[in-house]
Amino acid sequence: MCLTFAEETPGSGSDKKEILLAHVFDILNEARVKHLVARPFRSEDRTQTEGICFCCDDCCAYFIDPKEKCDKGEMIERTDHDLCNDCGICIDVCHFGARKISGGELLLFREKCYGCGLCVDVCPLECVKMAER
């Protein structure tokens, strides 16, 4: 699901319509509950942000097509390994493949982190924080 900021912005769905602010908050809440990745989409020349997509890994080009332009966010995860119990809950929400369990231990591939923050949202021990890149 996407929010566009201007009527002339091309949409990829068939249900494009103007909505009230209350519906925007409903969309933001649904995206949070479903652990969707909030990603800006930009004009062809990459100078204007035209909207926000709330992406899941089953249909979004950011995850399906490795050639799709997807800017990494200004933030990156920081995991406190002293607090982490290697439960792996964060792996299921990391659509970018930056987290993996191997030999019972959480491995991080920070070069793959796009800074979406979903790992922060699901960590039961609150050992994952976001920091500037």
C-alpha positions in Angstrom: 0.0 0.0 0.0 1.3 3.4 -0.8 0.6 7.1 0.0 1.2 9.6 -2.8 1.6 13.3 -2.1 0.3 14.7 -5.4 -2.6 13.7 -7.7 -0.3 13.5 -10.8 2.0 11.0 -9.1 1.7 7.7 -11.0 0.3 4.9 -8.8 0.8 1.1 -9.2 -2.6 0.1 -7.9 -6.1 0.3 -9.1 -7.6 1.8 -6.0 -6.0 5.3 -6.0 -8.2 7.9 -4.3 -8.0 10.9 -2.0 -8.3 10.0 1.7 -8.8 11.8 4.9 -6.1 12.3 7.5 -7.8 9.7 9.8 -7.3 7.1 7.0 -3.6 8.0 6.8 -3.3 7.2 10.5 -5.1 3.9 9.9 -2.6 3.0 7.1 0.4 3.9 9.3 -1.0 1.7 12.1 -1.7 -1.2 9.7 1.9 -0.9 8.4 3.2 -1.0 11.9 1.2 -4.0 12.9 2.1 -5.9 9.7 5.8 -4.9 9.9 5.8 -3.3 6.5 8.8 -1.4 5.4 8.2 2.3 4.9 10.2 3.5 1.9 10.0 6.8 0.1 9.5 6.7 -3.7 11.1 9.4 -5.7 10.8 11.1 -9.1 12.8 9.7 -12.0 15.6 12.2 -11.4 15.6 11.3 -7.7 15.1 14.9 -6.6 11.5 14.8 -5.3 9.9 12.5 -2.8 6.5 11.7 -4.4 5.1 9.4 -1.7 5.7 6.5 0.7 5.3 2.9 0.0 4.7 0.4 2.8 6.4 -2.6 1.3 6.1 -6.3 2.0 8.5 -9.0 0.6 5.9 -10.7 -1.6 5.2 -8.0 -4.2 7.5 -5.0 -3.7 10.1 -4.4 -6.4 12.6 -3.3 -3.7 12.8 -6.9 -2.5 12.0 -8.9 -5.6 14.3 -7.1 -8.2 17.9 -6.5 -6.9 18.3 -3.9 -9.7 15.5 -1.7 -8.3 16.8 1.6 -7.0 16.2 1.6 -3.2 18.1 4.2 -1.2 19.4 3.1 2.2 18.0 5.2 5.0 20.1 7.6 7.1 19.9 5.2 10.0 21.3 1.7 10.6 20.8 -0.9 13.2 23.0 -1.3 16.3 22.5 -4.6 18.1 23.9 -5.0 21.6 25.2 -8.5 21.5 25.7 -8.6 25.3 21.9 -8.3 25.7 20.9 -10.3 22.7 19.9 -13.9 23.4 20.0 -14.9 19.7 16.2 -15.7 19.6 16.0 -14.8 15.9 12.7 -13.0 16.0 14.2 -10.1 14.1 15.2 -12.3 11.2 11.6 -12.8 10.1 11.0 -9.1 9.6 14.3 -8.3 7.9 13.3 -8.3 4.3 16.8 -7.2 3.3 18.6 -10.3 4.5 20.8 -8.3 7.0 20.2 -10.8 9.9 20.7 -14.5 10.0 21.1 -17.3 12.7 24.0 -19.6 12.1 25.1 -22.2 14.7 22.6 -20.7 17.2 24.2 -17.2 16.9 22.8 -14.1 15.4 24.9 -12.9 12.5 24.6 -9.3 11.1 25.3 -8.2 7.6 25.2 -4.5 8.1 26.1 -3.7 4.5 22.6 -5.1 3.7 20.8 -3.0 6.3 18.5 -0.4 4.8 17.6 1.2 8.2 13.9 0.3 8.2 13.9 -0.3 11.9 11.6 -3.3 11.9 14.2 -5.3 13.9 13.8 -2.7 16.7 10.0 -3.1 16.7 10.1 -6.8 17.3 13.0 -7.3 19.6 11.6 -8.6 22.9 14.8 -7.6 24.8 15.1 -4.1 23.2 18.7 -4.8 22.4 18.4 -3.3 18.9 18.5 0.4 18.4 18.8 2.7 15.4 21.8 5.0 14.9 23.0 7.3 12.2 25.1 5.6 9.5 
